[in-house]
Amino acid sequence: MKYMLMVLGKQADYDAMGGAANSDSPGWSEADLKAMFDYMGALNDDLAESGEWVDGQGLAEPRHARLVTAAADGSPVISDGPYGEAKEVLAGYWIVDVADFDRAAEIAARAYACPVPEGAPNYPVVVHPVDSRSGTEMC
């Protein structure tokens, strides 16, 4: 069964990862970033080796995201997102194909255990089953 494991964050977290301390987090050092990337790289490698990896990506800073709706003629209407005010947004994800929820939860717990600097927030990992119905049935 496929699951999407979602890592949350907010713009202040990305700023802190760039070295800018703020009220939510200390500034991250190069060593902090290396520890995170090494940890996540090892997790990704293990998932690929076990055959459970489907996809996974870290996302760009929330300030780069946009909301898109459609005008009456169907043309896109693009606006800045409410991300500055949002609590947390999707910061990255994995799609895994595993035997059951328990295995997905084990992977999520491992992702949650990623090292962060003392005082930095550590958000829960959201585990969401991927609907196996075709796209036409879901719309």
Phi and psi in radians as a Rosetta constraint file:
Dihedral C 1 N 2 CA 2 C 2 CIRCULARHARMONIC -1.647 0.35
Dihedral N 2 CA 2 C 2 N 3 CIRCULARHARMONIC 2.486 0.35
Dihedral C 2 N 3 CA 3 C 3 CIRCULARHARMONIC -2.331 0.35
Dihedral N 3 CA 3 C 3 N 4 CIRCULARHARMONIC 2.579 0.35
Dihedral C 3 N 4 CA 4 C 4 CIRCULARHARMONIC -1.814 0.35
Dihedral N 4 CA 4 C 4 N 5 CIRCULARHARMONIC 2.165 0.35
Dihedral C 4 N 5 CA 5 C 5 CIRCULARHARMONIC -1.820 0.35
Dihedral N 5 CA 5 C 5 N 6 CIRCULARHARMONIC 2.096 0.35
Dihedral C 5 N 6 CA 6 C 6 CIRCULARHARMONIC -1.990 0.35
Dihedral N 6 CA 6 C 6 N 7 CIRCULARHARMONIC 2.240 0.35
Dihedral C 6 N 7 CA 7 C 7 CIRCULARHARMONIC -1.714 0.35
Dihedral N 7 CA 7 C 7 N 8 CIRCULARHARMONIC 2.319 0.35
Dihedral C 7 N 8 CA 8 C 8 CIRCULARHARMONIC -1.790 0.35
Dihedral N 8 CA 8 C 8 N 9 CIRCULARHARMONIC 2.811 0.35
Dihedral C 8 N 9 CA 9 C 9 CIRCULARHARMONIC -2.983 0.35
Dihedral N 9 CA 9 C 9 N 10 CIRCULARHARMONIC 3.130 0.35
Dihedral C 9 N 10 CA 10 C 10 CIRCULARHARMONIC -2.488 0.35
Dihedral N 10 CA 10 C 10 N 11 CIRCULARHARMONIC 2.952 0.35
Dihedral C 10 N 11 CA 11 C 11 CIRCULARHARMONIC -0.973 0.35
Dihedral N 11 CA 11 C 11 N 12 CIRCULARHARMONIC -0.677 0.35
Dihedral C 11 N 12 CA 12 C 12 CIRCULARHARMONIC -1.040 0.35
Dihedral N 12 CA 12 C 12 N 13 CIRCULARHARMONIC -0.561 0.35
Dihedral C 12 N 13 CA 13 C 13 CIRCULARHARMONIC -1.197 0.35
Dihedral N 13 CA 13 C 13 N 14 CIRCULARHARMONIC -0.738 0.35
Dihedral C 13 N 14 CA 14 C 14 CIRCULARHARMONIC -1.108 0.35
Dihedral N 14 CA 14 C 14 N 15 CIRCULARHARMONIC -0.717 0.35
Dihedral C 14 N 15 CA 15 C 15 CIRCULARHARMONIC -1.051 0.35
Dihedral N 15 CA 15 C 15 N 16 CIRCULARHARMONIC -0.758 0.35
Dihedral C 15 N 16 CA 16 C 16 CIRCULARHARMONIC -1.127 0.35
Dihedral N 16 CA 16 C 16 N 17 CIRCULARHARMONIC -0.672 0.35
Dihedral C 16 N 17 CA 17 C 17 CIRCULARHARMONIC -1.138 0.35
Dihedral N 17 CA 17 C 17 N 18 CIRCULARHARMONIC -0.408 0.35
Dihedral C 17 N 18 CA 18 C 18 CIRCULARHARMONIC -1.479 0.35
Dihedral N 18 CA 18 C 18 N 19 CIRCULARHARMONIC 0.033 0.35
Dihedral C 18 N 19 CA 19 C 19 CIRCULARHARMONIC 1.800 0.35
Dihedral N 19 CA 19 C 19 N 20 CIRCULARHARMONIC -0.078 0.35
Dihedral C 19 N 20 CA 20 C 20 CIRCULARHARMONIC -1.609 0.35
Dihedral N 20 CA 20 C 20 N 21 CIRCULARHARMONIC 1.797 0.35
Dihedral C 20 N 21 CA 21 C 21 CIRCULARHARMONIC -1.093 0.35
Dihedral N 21 CA 21 C 21 N 22 CIRCULARHARMONIC 2.632 0.35
Dihedral C 21 N 22 CA 22 C 22 CIRCULARHARMONIC -2.602 0.35
Dihedral N 22 CA 22 C 22 N 23 CIRCULARHARMONIC -3.100 0.35
Dihedral C 22 N 23 CA 23 C 23 CIRCULARHARMONIC -1.147 0.35
Dihedral N 23 CA 23 C 23 N 24 CIRCULARHARMONIC -0.319 0.35
Dihedral C 23 N 24 CA 24 C 24 CIRCULARHARMONIC -1.667 0.35
Dihedral N 24 CA 24 C 24 N 25 CIRCULARHARMONIC -0.376 0.35
Dihedral C 24 N 25 CA 25 C 25 CIRCULARHARMONIC -2.772 0.35
Dihedral N 25 CA 25 C 25 N 26 CIRCULARHARMONIC 2.573 0.35
Dihedral C 25 N 26 CA 26 C 26 CIRCULARHARMONIC -1.268 0.35
Dihedral N 26 CA 26 C 26 N 27 CIRCULARHARMONIC 2.776 0.35
Dihedral C 26 N 27 CA 27 C 27 CIRCULARHARMONIC -1.171 0.35
Dihedral N 27 CA 27 C 27 N 28 CIRCULARHARMONIC 2.407 0.35
Dihedral C 27 N 28 CA 28 C 28 CIRCULARHARMONIC -1.436 0.35
Dihedral N 28 CA 28 C 28 N 29 CIRCULARHARMONIC 2.502 0.35
Dihedral C 28 N 29 CA 29 C 29 CIRCULARHARMONIC -1.593 0.35
Dihedral N 29 CA 29 C 29 N 30 CIRCULARHARMONIC 2.964 0.35
Dihedral C 29 N 30 CA 30 C 30 CIRCULARHARMONIC -1.043 0.35
Dihedral N 30 CA 30 C 30 N 31 CIRCULARHARMONIC -0.661 0.35
Dihedral C 30 N 31 CA 31 C 31 CIRCULARHARMONIC -1.140 0.35
Dihedral N 31 CA 31 C 31 N 32 CIRCULARHARMONIC -0.670 0.35
Dihedral C 31 N 32 CA 32 C 32 CIRCULARHARMONIC -1.082 0.35
Dihedral N 32 CA 32 C 32 N 33 CIRCULARHARMONIC -0.803 0.35
Dihedral C 32 N 33 CA 33 C 33 CIRCULARHARMONIC -1.098 0.35
Dihedral N 33 CA 33 C 33 N 34 CIRCULARHARMONIC -0.757 0.35
Dihedral C 33 N 34 CA 34 C 34 CIRCULARHARMONIC -1.070 0.35
Dihedral N 34 CA 34 C 34 N 35 CIRCULARHARMONIC -0.744 0.35
Dihedral C 34 N 35 CA 35 C 35 CIRCULARHARMONIC -1.066 0.35
Dihedral N 35 CA 35 C 35 N 36 CIRCULARHARMONIC -0.745 0.35
Dihedral C 35 N 36 CA 36 C 36 CIRCULARHARMONIC -1.125 0.35
Dihedral N 36 CA 36 C 36 N 37 CIRCULARHARMONIC -0.868 0.35
Dihedral C 36 N 37 CA 37 C 37 CIRCULARHARMONIC -1.131 0.35
Dihedral N 37 CA 37 C 37 N 38 CIRCULARHARMONIC -0.676 0.35
Dihedral C 37 N 38 CA 38 C 38 CIRCULARHARMONIC -1.108 0.35
Dihedral N 38 CA 38 C 38 N 39 CIRCULARHARMONIC -0.760 0.35
Dihedral C 38 N 39 CA 39 C 39 CIRCULARHARMONIC -1.089 0.35
Dihedral N 39 CA 39 C 39 N 40 CIRCULARHARMONIC -0.873 0.35
Dihedral C 39 N 40 CA 40 C 40 CIRCULARHARMONIC -1.172 0.35
Dihedral N 40 CA 40 C 40 N 41 CIRCULARHARMONIC -0.613 0.35
Dihedral C 40 N 41 CA 41 C 41 CIRCULARHARMONIC -1.088 0.35
Dihedral N 41 CA 41 C 41 N 42 CIRCULARHARMONIC -0.734 0.35
Dihedral C 41 N 42 CA 42 C 42 CIRCULARHARMONIC -1.128 0.35
Dihedral N 42 CA 42 C 42 N 43 CIRCULARHARMONIC -0.714 0.35
Dihedral C 42 N 43 CA 43 C 43 CIRCULARHARMONIC -1.068 0.35
Dihedral N 43 CA 43 C 43 N 44 CIRCULARHARMONIC -0.832 0.35
Dihedral C 43 N 44 CA 44 C 44 CIRCULARHARMONIC -1.054 0.35
Dihedral N 44 CA 44 C 44 N 45 CIRCULARHARMONIC -0.752 0.35
Dihedral C 44 N 45 CA 45 C 45 CIRCULARHARMONIC -1.066 0.35
Dihedral N 45 CA 45 C 45 N 46 CIRCULARHARMONIC -0.760 0.35
Dihedral C 45 N 46 CA 46 C 46 CIRCULARHARMONIC -1.103 0.35
Dihedral N 46 CA 46 C 46 N 47 CIRCULARHARMONIC -0.718 0.35
Dihedral C 46 N 47 CA 47 C 47 CIRCULARHARMONIC -1.147 0.35
Dihedral N 47 CA 47 C 47 N 48 CIRCULARHARMONIC -0.685 0.35
Dihedral C 47 N 48 CA 48 C 48 CIRCULARHARMONIC -1.139 0.35
Dihedral N 48 CA 48 C 48 N 49 CIRCULARHARMONIC -0.768 0.35
Dihedral C 48 N 49 CA 49 C 49 CIRCULARHARMONIC -1.120 0.35
Dihedral N 49 CA 49 C 49 N 50 CIRCULARHARMONIC -0.601 0.35
Dihedral C 49 N 50 CA 50 C 50 CIRCULARHARMONIC -1.424 0.35
Dihedral N 50 CA 50 C 50 N 51 CIRCULARHARMONIC -0.154 0.35
Dihedral C 50 N 51 CA 51 C 51 CIRCULARHARMONIC 1.427 0.35
Dihedral N 51 CA 51 C 51 N 52 CIRCULARHARMONIC 0.168 0.35
Dihedral C 51 N 52 CA 52 C 52 CIRCULARHARMONIC -1.588 0.35
Dihedral N 52 CA 52 C 52 N 53 CIRCULARHARMONIC -0.252 0.35
Dihedral C 52 N 53 CA 53 C 53 CIRCULARHARMONIC -1.271 0.35
Dihedral N 53 CA 53 C 53 N 54 CIRCULARHARMONIC 2.264 0.35
Dihedral C 53 N 54 CA 54 C 54 CIRCULARHARMONIC -1.959 0.35
Dihedral N 54 CA 54 C 54 N 55 CIRCULARHARMONIC -0.891 0.35
Dihedral C 54 N 55 CA 55 C 55 CIRCULARHARMONIC -2.848 0.35
Dihedral N 55 CA 55 C 55 N 56 CIRCULARHARMONIC 2.816 0.35
Dihedral C 55 N 56 CA 56 C 56 CIRCULARHARMONIC -3.025 0.35
Dihedral N 56 CA 56 C 56 N 57 CIRCULARHARMONIC 2.469 0.35
Dihedral C 56 N 57 CA 57 C 57 CIRCULARHARMONIC -2.659 0.35
Dihedral N 57 CA 57 C 57 N 58 CIRCULARHARMONIC 2.580 0.35
Dihedral C 57 N 58 CA 58 C 58 CIRCULARHARMONIC -1.570 0.35
Dihedral N 58 CA 58 C 58 N 59 CIRCULARHARMONIC 2.538 0.35
Dihedral C 58 N 59 CA 59 C 59 CIRCULARHARMONIC -1.781 0.35
Dihedral N 59 CA 59 C 59 N 60 CIRCULARHARMONIC 2.694 0.35
Dihedral C 59 N 60 CA 60 C 60 CIRCULARHARMONIC -1.143 0.35
Dihedral N 60 CA 60 C 60 N 61 CIRCULARHARMONIC 2.912 0.35
Dihedral C 60 N 61 CA 61 C 61 CIRCULARHARMONIC -0.927 0.35
Dihedral N 61 CA 61 C 61 N 62 CIRCULARHARMONIC 2.499 0.35
Dihedral C 61 N 62 CA 62 C 62 CIRCULARHARMONIC -0.971 0.35
Dihedral N 62 CA 62 C 62 N 63 CIRCULARHARMONIC -0.505 0.35
Dihedral C 62 N 63 CA 63 C 63 CIRCULARHARMONIC -1.082 0.35
Dihedral N 63 CA 63 C 63 N 64 CIRCULARHARMONIC -0.283 0.35
Dihedral C 63 N 64 CA 64 C 64 CIRCULARHARMONIC -1.634 0.35
Dihedral N 64 CA 64 C 64 N 65 CIRCULARHARMONIC -0.123 0.35
Dihedral C 64 N 65 CA 65 C 65 CIRCULARHARMONIC -1.406 0.35
Dihedral N 65 CA 65 C 65 N 66 CIRCULARHARMONIC 2.660 0.35
Dihedral C 65 N 66 CA 66 C 66 CIRCULARHARMONIC -2.328 0.35
Dihedral N 66 CA 66 C 66 N 67 CIRCULARHARMONIC 2.665 0.35
Dihedral C 66 N 67 CA 67 C 67 CIRCULARHARMONIC -1.660 0.35
Dihedral N 67 CA 67 C 67 N 68 CIRCULARHARMONIC 2.374 0.35
Dihedral C 67 N 68 CA 68 C 68 CIRCULARHARMONIC -2.183 0.35
Dihedral N 68 CA 68 C 68 N 69 CIRCULARHARMONIC 2.230 0.35
Dihedral C 68 N 69 CA 69 C 69 CIRCULARHARMONIC -2.155 0.35
Dihedral N 69 CA 69 C 69 N 70 CIRCULARHARMONIC -2.971 0.35
Dihedral C 69 N 70 CA 70 C 70 CIRCULARHARMONIC -2.252 0.35
Dihedral N 70 CA 70 C 70 N 71 CIRCULARHARMONIC 2.435 0.35
Dihedral C 70 N 71 CA 71 C 71 CIRCULARHARMONIC -1.300 0.35
Dihedral N 71 CA 71 C 71 N 72 CIRCULARHARMONIC 3.003 0.35
Dihedral C 71 N 72 CA 72 C 72 CIRCULARHARMONIC -0.989 0.35
Dihedral N 72 CA 72 C 72 N 73 CIRCULARHARMONIC -0.565 0.35
Dihedral C 72 N 73 CA 73 C 73 CIRCULARHARMONIC -1.481 0.35
Dihedral N 73 CA 73 C 73 N 74 CIRCULARHARMONIC 0.036 0.35
Dihedral C 73 N 74 CA 74 C 74 CIRCULARHARMONIC 1.584 0.35
Dihedral N 74 CA 74 C 74 N 75 CIRCULARHARMONIC -0.088 0.35
Dihedral C 74 N 75 CA 75 C 75 CIRCULARHARMONIC -1.284 0.35
Dihedral N 75 CA 75 C 75 N 76 CIRCULARHARMONIC 2.589 0.35
Dihedral C 75 N 76 CA 76 C 76 CIRCULARHARMONIC -1.198 0.35
Dihedral N 76 CA 76 C 76 N 77 CIRCULARHARMONIC 2.459 0.35
Dihedral C 76 N 77 CA 77 C 77 CIRCULARHARMONIC -2.014 0.35
Dihedral N 77 CA 77 C 77 N 78 CIRCULARHARMONIC 2.019 0.35
Dihedral C 77 N 78 CA 78 C 78 CIRCULARHARMONIC -1.932 0.35
Dihedral N 78 CA 78 C 78 N 79 CIRCULARHARMONIC 2.297 0.35
Dihedral C 78 N 79 CA 79 C 79 CIRCULARHARMONIC -2.443 0.35
Dihedral N 79 CA 79 C 79 N 80 CIRCULARHARMONIC 2.796 0.35
Dihedral C 79 N 80 CA 80 C 80 CIRCULARHARMONIC -1.087 0.35
Dihedral N 80 CA 80 C 80 N 81 CIRCULARHARMONIC 2.545 0.35
Dihedral C 80 N 81 CA 81 C 81 CIRCULARHARMONIC -1.411 0.35
Dihedral N 81 CA 81 C 81 N 82 CIRCULARHARMONIC 2.882 0.35
Dihedral C 81 N 82 CA 82 C 82 CIRCULARHARMONIC -1.429 0.35
Dihedral N 82 CA 82 C 82 N 83 CIRCULARHARMONIC 0.553 0.35
Dihedral C 82 N 83 CA 83 C 83 CIRCULARHARMONIC -1.248 0.35
Dihedral N 83 CA 83 C 83 N 84 CIRCULARHARMONIC -0.441 0.35
Dihedral C 83 N 84 CA 84 C 84 CIRCULARHARMONIC -1.123 0.35
Dihedral N 84 CA 84 C 84 N 85 CIRCULARHARMONIC -0.572 0.35
Dihedral C 84 N 85 CA 85 C 85 CIRCULARHARMONIC -1.648 0.35
Dihedral N 85 CA 85 C 85 N 86 CIRCULARHARMONIC -0.280 0.35
Dihedral C 85 N 86 CA 86 C 86 CIRCULARHARMONIC -1.162 0.35
Dihedral N 86 CA 86 C 86 N 87 CIRCULARHARMONIC 2.566 0.35
Dihedral C 86 N 87 CA 87 C 87 CIRCULARHARMONIC -1.139 0.35
Dihedral N 87 CA 87 C 87 N 88 CIRCULARHARMONIC -1.283 0.35
Dihedral C 87 N 88 CA 88 C 88 CIRCULARHARMONIC -2.275 0.35
Dihedral N 88 CA 88 C 88 N 89 CIRCULARHARMONIC 2.657 0.35
Dihedral C 88 N 89 CA 89 C 89 CIRCULARHARMONIC -2.274 0.35
Dihedral N 89 CA 89 C 89 N 90 CIRCULARHARMONIC 2.972 0.35
Dihedral C 89 N 90 CA 90 C 90 CIRCULARHARMONIC -1.161 0.35
Dihedral N 90 CA 90 C 90 N 91 CIRCULARHARMONIC 2.141 0.35
Dihedral C 90 N 91 CA 91 C 91 CIRCULARHARMONIC -1.854 0.35
Dihedral N 91 CA 91 C 91 N 92 CIRCULARHARMONIC -0.367 0.35
Dihedral C 91 N 92 CA 92 C 92 CIRCULARHARMONIC -3.122 0.35
Dihedral N 92 CA 92 C 92 N 93 CIRCULARHARMONIC 2.930 0.35
Dihedral C 92 N 93 CA 93 C 93 CIRCULARHARMONIC -2.732 0.35
Dihedral N 93 CA 93 C 93 N 94 CIRCULARHARMONIC 2.826 0.35
Dihedral C 93 N 94 CA 94 C 94 CIRCULARHARMONIC -2.232 0.35
Dihedral N 94 CA 94 C 94 N 95 CIRCULARHARMONIC 2.532 0.35
Dihedral C 94 N 95 CA 95 C 95 CIRCULARHARMONIC -1.910 0.35
Dihedral N 95 CA 95 C 95 N 96 CIRCULARHARMONIC 2.142 0.35
Dihedral C 95 N 96 CA 96 C 96 CIRCULARHARMONIC -2.129 0.35
Dihedral N 96 CA 96 C 96 N 97 CIRCULARHARMONIC 2.641 0.35
Dihedral C 96 N 97 CA 97 C 97 CIRCULARHARMONIC -2.058 0.35
Dihedral N 97 CA 97 C 97 N 98 CIRCULARHARMONIC 1.802 0.35
Dihedral C 97 N 98 CA 98 C 98 CIRCULARHARMONIC -2.239 0.35
Dihedral N 98 CA 98 C 98 N 99 CIRCULARHARMONIC 2.977 0.35
Dihedral C 98 N 99 CA 99 C 99 CIRCULARHARMONIC -1.139 0.35
Dihedral N 99 CA 99 C 99 N 100 CIRCULARHARMONIC -0.681 0.35
Dihedral C 99 N 100 CA 100 C 100 CIRCULARHARMONIC -2.872 0.35
Dihedral N 100 CA 100 C 100 N 101 CIRCULARHARMONIC 3.091 0.35
Dihedral C 100 N 101 CA 101 C 101 CIRCULARHARMONIC -1.037 0.35
Dihedral N 101 CA 101 C 101 N 102 CIRCULARHARMONIC -0.669 0.35
Dihedral C 101 N 102 CA 102 C 102 CIRCULARHARMONIC -1.004 0.35
Dihedral N 102 CA 102 C 102 N 103 CIRCULARHARMONIC -0.717 0.35
Dihedral C 102 N 103 CA 103 C 103 CIRCULARHARMONIC -1.192 0.35
Dihedral N 103 CA 103 C 103 N 104 CIRCULARHARMONIC -0.713 0.35
Dihedral C 103 N 104 CA 104 C 104 CIRCULARHARMONIC -1.052 0.35
Dihedral N 104 CA 104 C 104 N 105 CIRCULARHARMONIC -0.703 0.35
Dihedral C 104 N 105 CA 105 C 105 CIRCULARHARMONIC -1.153 0.35
Dihedral N 105 CA 105 C 105 N 106 CIRCULARHARMONIC -0.644 0.35
Dihedral C 105 N 106 CA 106 C 106 CIRCULARHARMONIC -1.068 0.35
Dihedral N 106 CA 106 C 106 N 107 CIRCULARHARMONIC -0.755 0.35
Dihedral C 106 N 107 CA 107 C 107 CIRCULARHARMONIC -1.147 0.35
Dihedral N 107 CA 107 C 107 N 108 CIRCULARHARMONIC -0.744 0.35
Dihedral C 107 N 108 CA 108 C 108 CIRCULARHARMONIC -1.070 0.35
Dihedral N 108 CA 108 C 108 N 109 CIRCULARHARMONIC -0.715 0.35
Dihedral C 108 N 109 CA 109 C 109 CIRCULARHARMONIC -1.121 0.35
Dihedral N 109 CA 109 C 109 N 110 CIRCULARHARMONIC -0.659 0.35
Dihedral C 109 N 110 CA 110 C 110 CIRCULARHARMONIC -1.148 0.35
Dihedral N 110 CA 110 C 110 N 111 CIRCULARHARMONIC -0.742 0.35
Dihedral C 110 N 111 CA 111 C 111 CIRCULARHARMONIC -1.082 0.35
Dihedral N 111 CA 111 C 111 N 112 CIRCULARHARMONIC -0.719 0.35
Dihedral C 111 N 112 CA 112 C 112 CIRCULARHARMONIC -1.078 0.35
Dihedral N 112 CA 112 C 112 N 113 CIRCULARHARMONIC -0.547 0.35
Dihedral C 112 N 113 CA 113 C 113 CIRCULARHARMONIC -1.360 0.35
Dihedral N 113 CA 113 C 113 N 114 CIRCULARHARMONIC 0.074 0.35
Dihedral C 113 N 114 CA 114 C 114 CIRCULARHARMONIC -0.969 0.35
Dihedral N 114 CA 114 C 114 N 115 CIRCULARHARMONIC 2.383 0.35
Dihedral C 114 N 115 CA 115 C 115 CIRCULARHARMONIC -1.167 0.35
Dihedral N 115 CA 115 C 115 N 116 CIRCULARHARMONIC 2.394 0.35
Dihedral C 115 N 116 CA 116 C 116 CIRCULARHARMONIC -2.316 0.35
Dihedral N 116 CA 116 C 116 N 117 CIRCULARHARMONIC 2.742 0.35
Dihedral C 116 N 117 CA 117 C 117 CIRCULARHARMONIC -1.104 0.35
Dihedral N 117 CA 117 C 117 N 118 CIRCULARHARMONIC 2.662 0.35
Dihedral C 117 N 118 CA 118 C 118 CIRCULARHARMONIC -0.922 0.35
Dihedral N 118 CA 118 C 118 N 119 CIRCULARHARMONIC 2.227 0.35
Dihedral C 118 N 119 CA 119 C 119 CIRCULARHARMONIC 1.587 0.35
Dihedral N 119 CA 119 C 119 N 120 CIRCULARHARMONIC -0.130 0.35
Dihedral C 119 N 120 CA 120 C 120 CIRCULARHARMONIC -1.424 0.35
Dihedral N 120 CA 120 C 120 N 121 CIRCULARHARMONIC 2.557 0.35
Dihedral C 120 N 121 CA 121 C 121 CIRCULARHARMONIC -1.185 0.35
Dihedral N 121 CA 121 C 121 N 122 CIRCULARHARMONIC 2.626 0.35
Dihedral C 121 N 122 CA 122 C 122 CIRCULARHARMONIC -2.343 0.35
Dihedral N 122 CA 122 C 122 N 123 CIRCULARHARMONIC 1.798 0.35
Dihedral C 122 N 123 CA 123 C 123 CIRCULARHARMONIC -1.443 0.35
Dihedral N 123 CA 123 C 123 N 124 CIRCULARHARMONIC 2.672 0.35
Dihedral C 123 N 124 CA 124 C 124 CIRCULARHARMONIC -1.109 0.35
Dihedral N 124 CA 124 C 124 N 125 CIRCULARHARMONIC 2.718 0.35
Dihedral C 124 N 125 CA 125 C 125 CIRCULARHARMONIC -1.664 0.35
Dihedral N 125 CA 125 C 125 N 126 CIRCULARHARMONIC 2.223 0.35
Dihedral C 125 N 126 CA 126 C 126 CIRCULARHARMONIC -1.488 0.35
Dihedral N 126 CA 126 C 126 N 127 CIRCULARHARMONIC 2.250 0.35
Dihedral C 126 N 127 CA 127 C 127 CIRCULARHARMONIC -1.945 0.35
Dihedral N 127 CA 127 C 127 N 128 CIRCULARHARMONIC 2.059 0.35
Dihedral C 127 N 128 CA 128 C 128 CIRCULARHARMONIC -2.295 0.35
Dihedral N 128 CA 128 C 128 N 129 CIRCULARHARMONIC 2.144 0.35
Dihedral C 128 N 129 CA 129 C 129 CIRCULARHARMONIC -1.075 0.35
Dihedral N 129 CA 129 C 129 N 130 CIRCULARHARMONIC 2.511 0.35
Dihedral C 129 N 130 CA 130 C 130 CIRCULARHARMONIC -1.536 0.35
Dihedral N 130 CA 130 C 130 N 131 CIRCULARHARMONIC 2.248 0.35
Dihedral C 130 N 131 CA 131 C 131 CIRCULARHARMONIC -1.183 0.35
Dihedral N 131 CA 131 C 131 N 132 CIRCULARHARMONIC 2.249 0.35
Dihedral C 131 N 132 CA 132 C 132 CIRCULARHARMONIC -1.507 0.35
Dihedral N 132 CA 132 C 132 N 133 CIRCULARHARMONIC -0.058 0.35
Dihedral C 132 N 133 CA 133 C 133 CIRCULARHARMONIC -1.250 0.35
Dihedral N 133 CA 133 C 133 N 134 CIRCULARHARMONIC 2.756 0.35
Dihedral C 133 N 134 CA 134 C 134 CIRCULARHARMONIC -1.208 0.35
Dihedral N 134 CA 134 C 134 N 135 CIRCULARHARMONIC 2.776 0.35
Dihedral C 134 N 135 CA 135 C 135 CIRCULARHARMONIC -0.999 0.35
Dihedral N 135 CA 135 C 135 N 136 CIRCULARHARMONIC -0.580 0.35
Dihedral C 135 N 136 CA 136 C 136 CIRCULARHARMONIC -1.214 0.35
Dihedral N 136 CA 136 C 136 N 137 CIRCULARHARMONIC -0.510 0.35
Dihedral C 136 N 137 CA 137 C 137 CIRCULARHARMONIC -1.306 0.35
Dihedral N 137 CA 137 C 137 N 138 CIRCULARHARMONIC -0.403 0.35
Dihedral C 137 N 138 CA 138 C 138 CIRCULARHARMONIC -1.542 0.35
Dihedral N 138 CA 138 C 138 N 139 CIRCULARHARMONIC -0.329 0.35
